[in-house]
């Protein structure tokens, strides 16, 4: 049996949720089964959804701190049939979809979950009447700020204060709304960092940062000499230590530990070493949990585009596709406009245009990556058709990219 036959698509996306200090509080996990991706291979929809929830949770939770919460969307039938009990109550937050009505059997199911120690979140609440029974049980109430005027938002925030729940502002798209939500005593925030980042005061790149970025460019060259890579690593004690730590990790399943840098680099190989160095260099430019999340997403995005390029559909070579995806969040990481950043890097012209020009063909691949990360499956399906990709292969590439990014960052 071909190795690929052991893989099956898992449609999962993670959206970070931040607290008032902008530390990561948790993630919303966005699930869909393959039927929604136009691959009609689902016989039993409920069993398929149960499998996706189980597999997706394990995938998304991999490499995260133990105390980070994971919000999982639950429709009516899965709530009533107690599917949530398959998840660990310590870190799982059962998110009640906005389509679920507060009927007696739903209230009973929610009470069973509460008694078992699960947290409950009410999704997309905009003040609709009749939801008092669920508001009383909810630990988190997610308010969709996009559907409310400022006056409605302020009025709803005041109403929610009488309930013992955390208020989460979702779909926060700009700094103005973020500041307003904080002023109204919202506890948690979603949708602000990785969809349309708030424009903060930029900073000038230091000489050290410029050196790292130029090194990233050099690392993308096909004619980069292995001896130069060895020289870079051996000159830096930190890189040497982190490389040995990575090579000695469970990722390689070695029975004997590596004790020399030369042996480590030989075992890792040129291409894998290039990828590892890129991630480590960019990770050193990140500060705090949100910065680390950007690095993780950057690595995952780069690997995703690279794997798709290996299928032979892209204009750019696989290594260039990796760089396109990998650098696509540099503006978020450094809080500086992408148009300014690309001027400081001697990048290939197609990569530059792909990063800053929404009409450029290379930018469509970034649109696909973003849609996949957000769980925007209609957009994913549309772009898959435009780019001439296979839905199942695309899902497999995304799963592999996520696993790769978590593994390479786990010890790097």
C-alpha positions in Angstrom: 0.0 0.0 0.0 1.3 3.5 -0.9 2.2 5.6 2.1 -0.2 8.3 1.0 -3.1 5.8 1.4 -2.7 6.0 5.2 -3.5 9.7 5.1 -7.0 11.1 4.9 -8.1 14.7 4.9 -8.6 16.5 8.2 -10.2 19.9 7.8 -9.2 21.9 10.9 -8.2 25.5 11.4 -7.1 27.2 14.6 -8.0 30.8 15.4 -6.2 32.2 18.5 -8.1 33.9 21.3 -6.3 36.5 23.4 -6.9 37.9 26.9 -6.6 41.6 27.9 -2.8 41.4 28.1 -2.7 39.9 24.6 -1.5 36.5 25.9 -3.0 33.5 24.3 -6.0 32.2 26.3 -7.1 29.5 23.8 -8.0 28.6 20.2 -11.2 28.1 18.4 -11.0 24.9 16.4 -12.9 25.1 13.1 -14.1 21.7 11.8 -15.8 20.6 8.6 -16.1 17.1 7.1 -14.9 16.4 3.5 -18.4 16.5 2.1 -18.3 20.2 2.3 -15.1 20.2 0.2 -17.0 18.5 -2.7 -15.5 15.1 -2.0 -18.5 12.8 -1.7 -17.0 10.0 0.3 -19.0 10.4 3.6 -21.4 7.6 4.2 -22.5 8.6 7.7 -22.4 12.3 8.3 -22.6 12.1 12.1 -19.9 9.5 12.4 -17.7 11.4 10.0 -18.2 14.6 12.1 -17.4 12.7 15.3 -14.2 11.4 13.7 -13.2 14.8 12.4 -13.7 16.3 15.9 -11.6 13.7 17.5 -8.8 13.8 14.9 -8.8 17.5 14.6 -8.6 18.1 18.3 -5.6 15.8 18.6 -3.9 17.6 15.7 -4.7 21.1 16.9 -3.7 20.4 20.5 -0.3 19.0 19.5 2.5 21.1 20.9 0.3 23.5 22.8 0.7 24.3 26.5 -1.5 22.2 28.7 -3.5 25.1 30.1 -4.5 26.5 26.7 -8.2 26.1 26.0 -9.7 24.7 22.8 -13.2 25.8 21.7 -15.0 23.2 19.7 -18.2 24.0 17.7 -21.1 21.7 18.5 -24.4 21.6 16.6 -27.7 20.4 18.2 -27.5 16.7 17.6 -23.9 16.3 18.8 -24.8 18.1 22.0 -27.9 16.0 22.7 -26.0 12.8 22.0 -23.2 13.8 24.4 -20.4 13.6 21.8 -18.5 16.2 23.8 -17.7 13.6 26.5 -15.1 12.2 24.1 -13.0 15.3 24.8 -11.0 16.1 27.9 -12.9 18.6 30.2 -9.7 20.2 31.5 -9.0 22.1 28.2 -12.1 21.7 26.1 -14.7 24.5 25.8 -17.9 23.3 24.2 -19.1 26.0 21.9 -22.9 26.1 21.3 -23.5 27.2 17.8 -25.9 30.1 17.2 -28.2 27.8 15.3 -28.9 25.8 18.5 -32.1 27.0 20.3 -32.4 26.9 24.1 -34.8 23.9 24.0 -35.3 21.7 27.1 -33.2 18.8 25.7 -30.4 21.3 24.9 -30.5 22.8 28.4 -30.4 19.3 29.9 -27.4 18.4 27.8 -25.6 21.6 28.8 -26.2 20.8 32.5 -24.7 17.4 32.1 -21.6 18.9 30.6 -21.3 21.5 33.3 -21.6 18.8 36.0 -18.8 16.9 34.3 -16.5 20.0 34.5 -16.7 21.3 30.9 -16.8 25.0 30.1 -19.6 26.2 27.8 -19.4 29.0 25.3 -22.4 30.6 23.5 -21.4 31.5 20.0 -22.4 34.6 17.9 -24.7 36.2 20.5 -26.1 39.5 19.5 -28.8 40.0 22.1 -31.5 37.8 20.6 -34.4 37.2 23.2 -35.1 33.8 24.8 -31.5 32.8 25.4 -31.5 33.5 29.2 -31.3 29.8 30.1 -28.1 29.4 28.1 -26.7 32.7 29.2 -27.1 31.5 32.8 -25.1 28.3 32.0 -22.5 29.8 29.7 -18.9 30.4 31.0 -18.1 32.4 27.8 -20.4 34.5 25.7 -19.0 35.3 22.2 -20.4 38.6 20.9 -20.2 39.1 17.1 -19.2 42.8 16.9 -19.6 42.9 13.2 -23.4 42.6 13.5 -23.9 45.4 16.0 -23.8 49.2 15.9 -21.7 50.9 18.6 -24.8 51.7 20.6 -26.1 48.1 20.4 -22.6 46.8 21.3 -22.5 49.0 24.4 -26.0 48.1 25.4 -25.4 44.4 25.1 -22.1 44.6 27.1 -24.1 46.2 29.9 -26.8 43.5 29.8 -24.2 40.7 30.0 -22.6 42.1 33.2 -25.4 40.5 35.3 -24.3 37.0 34.1 -21.3 35.2 35.6 -19.6 34.7 32.2 -16.5 36.0 30.4 -17.3 38.2 27.5 -15.5 37.5 24.3 -15.5 40.0 21.4 -15.2 38.1 18.1 -14.5 39.4 14.6 -12.6 42.4 16.0 -11.1 43.8 12.8 -9.3 47.0 13.9 -7.7 48.8 16.8 -10.7 51.0 17.3 -13.0 48.1 18.0 -10.4 46.4 20.1 -10.0 49.4 22.4 -13.8 49.9 22.6 -14.2 46.2 23.7 -11.5 46.6 26.3 -13.2 49.7 27.7 -16.5 47.8 27.9 -14.8 45.2 30.1 -14.6 42.4 27.6 -12.2 39.7 28.8 -11.3 37.9 25.5 -10.7 38.9 21.9 -10.7 37.0 18.6 -10.1 37.8 14.9 -7.8 40.8 15.4 -4.3 39.4 15.1 -4.5 37.2 12.0 -7.2 38.5 9.8 -6.6 42.2 9.5 -4.0 43.2 12.0 -4.3 46.4 14.0 -2.0 49.1 12.6 0.4 49.8 15.5 3.3 52.2 15.6 6.0 50.6 13.5 9.6 50.1 14.4 12.7 50.5 12.3 14.5 47.2 11.6 17.7 47.0 13.6 21.0 45.9 11.9 20.7 42.5 13.6 17.1 42.0 12.2 18.2 43.1 8.7 21.1 40.6 8.9 18.7 37.8 9.9 16.3 38.7 7.0 19.1 38.8 4.5 20.3 35.5 5.8 16.7 34.1 5.2 17.1 35.2 1.6 20.5 33.5 1.3 19.1 30.4 2.7 16.5 30.2 -0.1 19.1 30.1 -2.8 19.4 26.8 -4.6 23.2 27.2 -4.9 23.8 27.8 -1.2 26.9 25.8 -0.2 26.7 23.3 2.6 30.0 24.5 3.9 28.5 27.9 4.4 25.6 26.5 6.4 28.0 24.6 8.6 30.0 27.7 9.2 26.9 29.7 10.2 25.8 27.0 12.7 29.2 26.4 14.2 29.9 30.1 14.7 26.7 30.4 16.9 26.6 28.5 20.2 22.8 29.0 20.4 22.2 27.6 16.9 24.5 24.7 17.7 22.7 23.8 20.9 19.2 24.2 19.3 20.2 22.1 16.3 21.5 19.3 18.5 18.4 19.5 20.7 16.2 19.2 17.6 18.1 16.4 16.0 18.0 14.5 19.3 14.2 14.9 19.6 11.7 12.3 19.0 11.1 13.6 15.5 13.9 11.4 14.2 13.4 8.4 16.5 17.1 7.8 17.0 18.3 5.0 19.3 21.7 6.7 19.7 21.9 10.4 20.6 23.9 12.7 18.3 27.0 14.2 19.9 28.6 16.2 17.2 27.5 19.1 15.1 28.9 17.6 11.9 27.0 14.4 12.4 23.8 16.3 13.2 24.0 18.4 10.0 24.8 15.3 7.9 21.9 13.4 9.3 19.6 16.4 8.9 20.6 17.0 5.3 20.9 20.2 3.3 17.2 20.9 2.6 15.9 20.1 6.0 18.7 22.2 7.6 17.7 25.1 5.4 14.1 24.9 6.6 15.1 24.5 10.2 17.4 27.5 10.1 14.7 29.7 8.5 12.3 28.9 11.3 14.8 29.4 14.1 16.0 32.8 12.7 12.4 34.1 12.4 11.5 32.7 15.8 14.3 34.7 17.4 12.6 37.8 16.0 9.3 37.0 17.8 8.4 38.3 21.3 5.6 36.9 23.5 2.9 34.3 22.8 1.4 36.2 19.8 4.8 36.4 18.2 5.4 32.7 18.6 1.9 32.0 17.1 2.9 34.1 14.1 6.1 32.1 13.7 4.2 28.8 13.9 1.6 30.0 11.4 4.4 31.3 9.1 6.2 27.9 9.1 2.9 26.1 8.5 2.0 28.4 5.7 5.3 28.1 4.0 5.3 24.3 4.2 1.7 24.1 3.0 2.5 26.1 -0.2 5.7 24.1 -0.7 3.9 20.8 -0.5 1.3 22.1 -3.0 4.0 23.3 -5.3 5.6 19.8 -5.3 2.3 18.7 -7.0 3.4 20.8 -9.9 0.6 23.3 -10.1 2.4 26.6 -9.1 4.3 29.1 -11.1 7.1 29.2 -8.5 9.4 26.4 -7.5 8.7 24.7 -4.2 11.5 26.5 -2.3 10.2 29.9 -3.6 6.7 28.9 -2.5 8.0 28.1 0.9 9.5 31.6 1.1 6.3 33.2 -0.1 4.3 31.6 2.6 6.9 31.9 5.3 7.4 35.6 4.9 3.7 36.5 4.4 3.2 37.4 8.1 6.4 39.4 8.5 4.4 42.6 8.7 2.4 41.2 11.7 5.6 40.0 13.4 7.5 43.3 12.9 4.5 45.6 12.9 5.7 47.3 9.8 3.9 47.6 6.4 4.8 44.7 4.0 5.5 47.2 1.2 8.3 48.7 3.3 9.7 45.3 4.4 10.0 43.8 0.9 12.1 46.9 -0.2 14.7 45.9 2.3 15.0 42.3 1.0 16.5 41.2 -2.3 13.6 38.9 -3.1 12.6 37.4 -6.4 10.1 39.8 -8.1 7.3 37.2 -8.2 7.7 36.7 -4.4 7.6 40.4 -3.8 4.5 40.9 -5.9 2.9 37.9 -4.3 3.4 39.4 -0.9 2.0 42.9 -1.6 -0.2 42.7 -4.8 -3.6 41.1 -4.2 -4.1 40.8 -8.0 -0.8 38.9 -8.6 -1.3 35.2 -9.4 1.0 34.2 -6.6 -1.2 36.0 -4.1 -4.0 33.5 -4.7 -1.9 30.8 -3.0 -1.7 33.0 0.1 -5.4 33.6 -0.1 -5.9 29.8 -0.1 -3.6 29.4 2.9 -5.5 32.1 4.9 -8.9 30.6 4.0 -7.7 27.1 5.1 -6.4 28.5 8.4 -9.7 30.3 9.1 -11.9 27.4 8.1 -13.5 29.5 5.3 -14.4 26.4 3.3 -16.5 28.0 0.6 -13.5 30.2 -0.2 -11.2 27.2 0.0 -13.3 25.3 -2.5 -13.4 28.3 -4.8 -9.6 28.8 -4.8 -9.0 25.1 -5.2 -11.0 25.2 -8.4 -9.3 28.3 -9.7 -5.8 26.9 -8.9 -6.6 23.5 -10.4 -6.0 21.5 -7.2 -7.4 18.3 -5.8 -9.5 18.9 -2.6 -8.3 15.8 -0.8 -4.6 16.4 -1.7 -5.0 20.0 -0.5 -6.3 18.8 2.8 -3.6 16.3 3.2 -0.9 18.9 2.5 -2.4 21.2 5.1 -2.4 18.4 7.7 1.2 17.5 6.9 2.2 21.2 7.0 0.6 21.7 10.5 2.3 18.6 11.9 5.6 19.6 10.4 5.4 23.2 11.8 4.5 22.0 15.3 7.3 19.4 15.2 10.0 21.7 14.0 9.0 24.5 16.5 8.5 22.1 19.4 12.3 22.0 20.2 13.7 24.8 18.0 
